[in-house]
């Protein structure tokens, strides 16, 4: 039983997919988990508390207070008890409340008090799932470190066809089990280690209002920093301009703008670190001359001379000691593995993480990624499309394996 003695809060919100929660609860119990169910009042319209109390062997919690005697259900105690909070189904309404801290029911207050990882399985109609407000709220939850289990496509309750069906209980169980397996493998394995992570884009100024940049959001780098911190390491996160913040207390963030600023900080910190993970999308070139005034449009053509920026990964590779670990990233559009192999050798990396822009839902801006890891022993390991949090666990697991031989 892979979940033996794990304490799991199963949160159920008010959507038609709530009926699947009964199957999910049963699967969790069969795997040895201790399950406490917290329902929103609307969820009770779709599935009865009696059913879930019978399956979980625990009283189902819905209200803040027990109205017959005035005693209350402590969301704080629940949050401390749990090894995982799993919200399935998670409706658009509850996702919005979680993202914005609207604590108007026991489930949301429990979420806000929870110290354990949080996984949620969205379930809603196609148009609701696609709405910009829902997308924004899900991105906010991901930035908090929550793990979203992507819904599937198919026939929805409205009769429409599209994305919005809650993932099947068996698949959710698999993701829950994999999370605990990964966390167990990572736990304290990098304690007393110090790692650098570079993340996000760099902006190279042209004038006071314009710059050369790219579409990197920093999501992959921040996820890796969080996973390194969860494995016990102290992390120095050197980030270009992004809209997310690191949450773990083991992470110290250094904000930079340009490639030169990132280069200076990375070189400084690498000398006192055990390794570095270079996820940042660093601009290869910068304007030779930066105008101190806004450049006016005077002609139909405008020439901009560019000069090469420092190659941060290559410089760190040249100074790397036998005990340090250096990980690079390669985002390719053609001859992917061949180009990644060249970068691996040229920059003296321990391994390289390859992304292909030919893979859908991979690379810049997405919450998922599909990677290939190539190491110096010519081992090539291909992974399926996963959330960036799950990808970060795979990468940190590889770092742990290499650190054993350093």
C-alpha positions as CSV (number, residue, x, y, z in Angstrom):
1,X,0.0,0.0,0.0
2,X,1.8,3.1,-1.3
3,X,-0.2,5.6,0.9
4,X,0.0,3.6,4.1
5,X,-0.6,5.9,7.1
6,X,-0.6,9.1,5.0
7,X,-3.1,11.7,6.2
8,X,-5.1,13.1,3.3
9,X,-7.8,15.7,3.4
10,X,-10.2,15.1,0.5
11,X,-11.9,18.4,-0.4
12,X,-15.1,18.1,-2.5
13,X,-16.7,21.2,-4.1
14,X,-20.1,21.6,-5.7
15,X,-20.0,20.2,-9.2
16,X,-21.5,17.2,-11.0
17,X,-18.1,15.5,-10.9
18,X,-18.5,15.2,-7.1
19,X,-19.9,11.7,-7.6
20,X,-16.3,10.6,-8.7
21,X,-15.1,11.6,-5.2
22,X,-16.7,8.5,-3.8
23,X,-14.5,6.3,-6.0
24,X,-11.5,8.4,-5.3
25,X,-12.1,8.1,-1.5
26,X,-12.4,4.4,-1.8
27,X,-9.1,4.1,-3.8
28,X,-7.2,6.2,-1.2
29,X,-8.5,4.1,1.6
30,X,-7.5,0.9,-0.2
31,X,-4.0,2.2,-0.5
32,X,-3.7,2.7,3.2
33,X,-4.4,6.4,3.6
34,X,-6.3,8.0,6.4
35,X,-8.9,10.2,4.8
36,X,-10.9,13.1,6.2
37,X,-13.5,14.6,3.9
38,X,-14.3,18.3,3.8
39,X,-17.2,19.4,1.7
40,X,-18.6,22.7,0.6
41,X,-22.3,23.2,1.3
42,X,-23.0,23.0,-2.4
43,X,-21.2,19.7,-2.7
44,X,-23.8,18.1,-0.6
45,X,-26.3,18.7,-3.3
46,X,-24.4,16.3,-5.6
47,X,-23.3,13.5,-3.2
48,X,-24.4,12.8,0.4
49,X,-22.1,13.2,3.4
50,X,-23.3,9.8,4.6
51,X,-21.8,8.1,1.6
52,X,-18.4,9.7,2.1
53,X,-18.5,9.2,5.9
54,X,-19.1,5.5,5.3
55,X,-16.3,5.2,2.7
56,X,-13.7,7.3,4.7
57,X,-14.7,5.9,8.1
58,X,-14.6,9.5,9.4
59,X,-17.2,12.2,10.0
60,X,-17.6,14.4,7.0
61,X,-16.9,18.1,7.8
62,X,-19.0,20.8,6.2
63,X,-19.7,23.6,8.6
64,X,-17.5,25.8,10.8
65,X,-19.7,25.0,13.8
66,X,-21.9,22.2,15.2
67,X,-25.1,24.0,15.8
68,X,-26.5,21.6,18.4
69,X,-23.7,22.2,20.9
70,X,-21.6,25.2,19.6
71,X,-18.4,23.2,19.1
72,X,-16.4,24.0,16.0
73,X,-14.3,22.2,13.4
74,X,-10.8,23.5,13.6
75,X,-9.4,24.2,10.1
76,X,-6.0,24.9,11.8
77,X,-5.9,21.4,13.3
78,X,-6.9,19.9,10.0
79,X,-4.1,21.8,8.2
80,X,-1.5,20.5,10.6
81,X,-2.8,16.9,10.5
82,X,-2.6,16.5,6.7
83,X,0.3,15.2,4.6
84,X,-1.7,16.2,1.5
85,X,-4.8,18.2,0.7
86,X,-6.5,16.9,-2.4
87,X,-9.4,18.9,-3.8
88,X,-11.4,16.9,-6.4
89,X,-13.5,18.2,-8.0
90,X,-12.3,21.8,-7.8
91,X,-14.9,24.1,-9.3
92,X,-14.2,27.5,-10.9
93,X,-15.9,29.2,-7.9
94,X,-13.7,27.4,-5.4
95,X,-10.5,27.9,-7.5
96,X,-11.3,31.6,-7.5
97,X,-11.8,31.7,-3.7
98,X,-8.6,29.8,-3.1
99,X,-6.6,32.1,-5.4
100,X,-8.0,35.2,-3.7
101,X,-8.2,34.1,-0.1
102,X,-12.0,34.3,0.2
103,X,-12.5,32.2,3.3
104,X,-16.2,31.8,3.4
105,X,-16.5,28.1,4.0
106,X,-14.6,25.4,5.9
107,X,-12.9,23.9,2.8
108,X,-11.3,27.3,1.9
109,X,-10.2,28.1,5.5
110,X,-8.7,24.6,5.7
111,X,-6.8,25.2,2.4
112,X,-5.5,28.5,3.7
113,X,-4.2,26.8,6.9
114,X,-2.8,23.7,5.2
115,X,1.0,23.3,5.6
116,X,1.1,20.2,3.4
117,X,1.2,20.1,-0.4
118,X,-2.1,20.8,-2.2
119,X,-3.3,19.0,-5.3
120,X,-6.5,20.0,-7.1
121,X,-8.4,18.4,-10.0
122,X,-10.5,21.1,-11.8
123,X,-13.9,20.2,-13.2
124,X,-16.2,22.6,-15.0
125,X,-17.8,23.4,-18.3
126,X,-15.6,24.2,-21.3
127,X,-16.3,27.9,-21.4
128,X,-15.7,28.3,-17.7
129,X,-12.4,26.4,-18.0
130,X,-11.3,28.6,-20.9
131,X,-12.4,31.9,-19.3
132,X,-9.5,34.3,-18.6
133,X,-10.4,34.7,-15.0
134,X,-10.2,30.9,-14.4
135,X,-6.9,30.7,-16.3
136,X,-5.5,33.5,-14.2
137,X,-6.7,32.0,-10.9
138,X,-5.2,28.6,-11.8
139,X,-1.9,30.3,-12.6
140,X,-2.0,32.1,-9.3
141,X,-2.5,28.7,-7.5
142,X,0.4,27.2,-9.4
143,X,2.6,30.1,-8.4
144,X,1.8,29.2,-4.8
145,X,3.2,25.8,-5.4
146,X,-0.2,24.0,-5.7
147,X,-0.3,21.1,-8.1
148,X,-3.1,21.1,-10.7
149,X,-4.2,17.8,-12.2
150,X,-5.2,18.8,-15.7
151,X,-8.8,18.0,-16.7
152,X,-9.5,15.8,-19.7
153,X,-11.5,16.4,-22.8
154,X,-14.8,14.7,-23.6
155,X,-18.6,15.1,-23.3
156,X,-19.4,17.6,-20.5
157,X,-22.6,17.8,-18.3
158,X,-23.8,20.7,-20.5
159,X,-23.7,18.5,-23.6
160,X,-20.7,20.3,-25.0
161,X,-17.5,18.5,-26.1
162,X,-14.2,19.8,-24.8
163,X,-11.8,20.2,-21.9
164,X,-13.2,20.3,-18.4
165,X,-13.9,16.8,-17.2
166,X,-12.2,15.9,-13.9
167,X,-9.5,13.4,-14.4
168,X,-10.4,9.8,-13.6
169,X,-10.0,8.7,-10.0
170,X,-7.4,6.0,-10.9
171,X,-5.2,8.6,-12.6
172,X,-5.5,11.0,-9.7
173,X,-4.5,8.2,-7.3
174,X,-1.4,7.5,-9.5
175,X,-0.4,11.2,-9.3
176,X,-0.9,11.3,-5.6
177,X,1.2,8.1,-5.2
178,X,4.0,9.5,-7.4
179,X,4.1,12.7,-5.4
180,X,4.8,10.8,-2.2
181,X,7.3,8.5,-3.9
182,X,9.1,11.6,-5.3
183,X,9.0,13.5,-2.0
184,X,10.4,10.5,-0.1
185,X,13.2,10.1,-2.6
186,X,14.1,13.9,-2.3
187,X,13.6,14.3,1.5
188,X,16.7,15.9,3.1
189,X,18.9,14.4,0.3
190,X,20.5,17.8,-0.3
191,X,20.6,19.0,3.2
192,X,23.6,21.3,3.9
193,X,24.0,21.9,0.1
194,X,23.8,25.3,-1.6
195,X,22.5,25.6,-5.2
196,X,22.1,28.4,-7.6
197,X,19.1,28.5,-9.9
198,X,18.8,31.1,-12.7
199,X,15.3,31.7,-14.0
200,X,13.1,33.9,-16.3
201,X,14.2,36.1,-19.1
202,X,16.8,38.9,-19.3
203,X,15.9,42.3,-20.7
204,X,18.5,44.2,-22.7
205,X,17.8,47.9,-22.9
206,X,17.6,49.8,-26.2
207,X,16.5,53.1,-24.7
208,X,14.5,54.1,-21.6
209,X,11.3,52.4,-22.8
210,X,12.4,49.6,-25.1
211,X,14.3,46.4,-24.7
212,X,15.2,43.1,-26.3
213,X,13.6,40.2,-24.4
214,X,11.9,36.8,-24.7
215,X,8.7,35.0,-23.6
216,X,10.1,33.2,-20.6
217,X,7.9,33.3,-17.5
218,X,10.3,31.8,-15.0
219,X,7.8,29.0,-14.1
220,X,10.3,26.2,-14.7
221,X,13.1,27.8,-12.8
222,X,10.9,28.7,-9.8
223,X,9.6,25.1,-9.7
224,X,13.1,23.7,-9.6
225,X,14.1,26.2,-6.9
226,X,11.1,25.0,-4.8
227,X,11.9,21.3,-5.3
228,X,15.6,21.9,-4.4
229,X,14.5,23.7,-1.2
230,X,12.1,20.9,-0.4
231,X,15.0,18.4,-0.6
232,X,16.8,20.4,2.1
233,X,19.1,22.6,0.0
234,X,19.6,26.3,0.4
235,X,18.8,28.0,-2.9
236,X,20.0,31.3,-4.4
237,X,17.4,32.1,-7.0
238,X,18.7,34.6,-9.6
239,X,15.7,35.8,-11.5
240,X,15.0,38.1,-14.4
241,X,11.8,40.1,-14.6
242,X,8.9,37.7,-13.8
243,X,5.4,37.9,-12.1
244,X,5.9,35.1,-9.6
245,X,7.5,34.8,-6.2
246,X,9.3,32.0,-4.5
247,X,7.5,30.8,-1.3
248,X,9.9,28.4,0.4
249,X,11.9,29.8,3.3
250,X,15.1,28.1,2.1
251,X,15.1,30.3,-1.1
252,X,16.8,33.7,-1.3
253,X,15.8,35.6,-4.4
254,X,18.1,38.0,-6.3
255,X,16.3,40.1,-8.9
256,X,18.3,41.1,-12.0
257,X,17.4,42.7,-15.3
258,X,20.1,42.1,-17.9
259,X,22.4,39.2,-18.8
260,X,25.4,41.1,-17.5
261,X,23.7,41.5,-14.1
262,X,22.7,37.8,-14.0
263,X,26.3,36.9,-15.1
264,X,27.9,38.9,-12.3
265,X,25.6,37.5,-9.5
266,X,25.9,33.9,-10.9
267,X,29.7,34.0,-11.0
268,X,29.9,35.5,-7.5
269,X,27.6,32.8,-5.9
270,X,28.8,29.8,-7.9
271,X,32.2,30.1,-6.2
272,X,30.6,29.3,-2.8
273,X,27.9,26.8,-4.1
274,X,27.6,23.1,-4.6
275,X,26.0,23.5,-8.0
276,X,23.8,25.5,-10.3
277,X,20.8,24.9,-12.5
278,X,20.7,27.3,-15.5
279,X,17.1,27.6,-16.5
280,X,17.1,31.3,-17.4
281,X,16.5,32.3,-21.0
282,X,19.4,34.6,-21.2
283,X,19.6,37.0,-24.2
284,X,22.5,36.0,-26.4
285,X,23.0,39.6,-27.6
286,X,22.5,43.1,-26.3
287,X,22.6,46.5,-28.0
288,X,26.0,47.9,-28.5
289,X,24.9,51.4,-27.5
290,X,22.0,52.2,-25.2
291,X,20.3,55.5,-25.8
292,X,19.6,57.6,-22.7
293,X,16.6,59.2,-24.5
294,X,13.7,57.6,-26.3
295,X,14.6,56.9,-29.9
296,X,12.2,58.7,-32.2
297,X,10.8,57.2,-35.4
298,X,12.5,59.2,-38.2
299,X,13.1,56.7,-41.0
300,X,11.5,53.6,-42.5
301,X,14.5,51.6,-41.4
302,X,16.3,51.4,-38.1
303,X,19.6,49.5,-37.6
304,X,20.5,48.1,-34.2
305,X,24.0,46.8,-33.6
306,X,24.2,43.9,-31.2
307,X,27.1,42.5,-29.3
308,X,27.4,39.1,-27.6
309,X,26.5,38.8,-23.9
310,X,28.6,36.7,-21.6
311,X,27.9,32.9,-21.8
312,X,27.1,32.3,-18.1
313,X,26.8,28.5,-18.3
314,X,30.1,28.2,-20.2
315,X,31.9,30.4,-17.8
316,X,30.6,28.4,-14.8
317,X,31.5,25.2,-16.6
318,X,35.1,26.4,-17.1
319,X,35.5,27.1,-13.4
320,X,33.5,24.1,-12.1
321,X,35.3,21.9,-9.5
322,X,35.0,18.1,-9.4
323,X,32.5,18.3,-6.6
324,X,30.2,20.9,-8.2
325,X,27.2,20.0,-10.3
326,X,26.2,22.1,-13.3
327,X,22.9,21.6,-15.1
328,X,21.9,23.4,-18.3
329,X,18.8,23.8,-20.5
330,X,18.4,23.7,-24.2
331,X,15.3,24.9,-26.0
332,X,15.5,23.7,-29.6
333,X,13.5,23.8,-32.8
334,X,15.5,21.4,-34.9
335,X,18.2,18.8,-34.6
336,X,17.2,18.9,-30.9
337,X,19.3,16.0,-29.4
338,X,22.4,16.8,-31.6
339,X,22.3,20.5,-30.5
340,X,21.8,19.6,-26.9
341,X,24.7,17.1,-27.0
342,X,27.0,19.9,-28.3
343,X,25.9,22.3,-25.6
344,X,26.4,19.6,-22.9
345,X,30.0,19.1,-24.0
346,X,30.9,22.7,-24.8
347,X,29.8,24.0,-21.5
348,X,31.0,21.1,-19.4
349,X,27.6,20.3,-17.9
350,X,26.8,17.3,-15.8
351,X,23.5,16.9,-17.7
352,X,21.3,19.0,-19.9
353,X,17.5,19.3,-20.0
354,X,16.2,19.4,-23.5
355,X,12.9,21.1,-24.5
356,X,11.6,21.1,-28.0
357,X,9.3,23.9,-29.3
358,X,7.8,21.2,-31.5
359,X,6.2,19.6,-28.5
360,X,2.8,21.1,-27.8
361,X,2.2,22.6,-24.3
362,X,6.0,22.7,-23.7
363,X,8.4,25.6,-23.2
364,X,7.6,29.2,-22.6
365,X,4.4,30.2,-20.9
366,X,2.9,26.8,-20.4
367,X,2.3,25.1,-17.0
368,X,3.4,21.8,-18.4
369,X,6.6,20.7,-19.9
370,X,8.0,17.7,-21.8
371,X,11.7,17.1,-21.4
372,X,14.6,14.8,-22.3
373,X,17.6,14.6,-19.9
374,X,21.0,13.8,-21.5
375,X,24.0,13.3,-19.3
376,X,27.8,12.9,-19.8
377,X,27.5,9.1,-20.0
378,X,25.3,9.5,-23.1
379,X,22.2,8.4,-21.1
380,X,19.1,9.8,-22.8
381,X,16.0,9.7,-20.7
382,X,12.7,10.9,-22.2
383,X,9.8,11.9,-20.1
384,X,6.1,12.3,-20.8
385,X,4.3,15.7,-20.7
386,X,4.0,16.7,-17.0
387,X,3.3,19.7,-14.9
388,X,6.4,21.8,-14.3
389,X,6.3,20.9,-10.6
390,X,6.5,17.2,-11.6
391,X,9.2,18.0,-14.1
392,X,11.2,19.8,-11.4
393,X,11.0,16.7,-9.2
394,X,12.5,14.6,-12.0
395,X,15.3,17.1,-12.5
396,X,16.1,17.3,-8.8
397,X,16.0,13.5,-8.5
398,X,18.7,13.4,-11.2
399,X,20.8,16.0,-9.3
400,X,20.6,13.8,-6.2
401,X,21.7,10.8,-8.1
402,X,24.8,12.6,-9.5
403,X,25.6,14.2,-6.1
404,X,26.1,10.7,-4.7
405,X,29.2,10.2,-6.9
406,X,30.7,13.7,-6.4
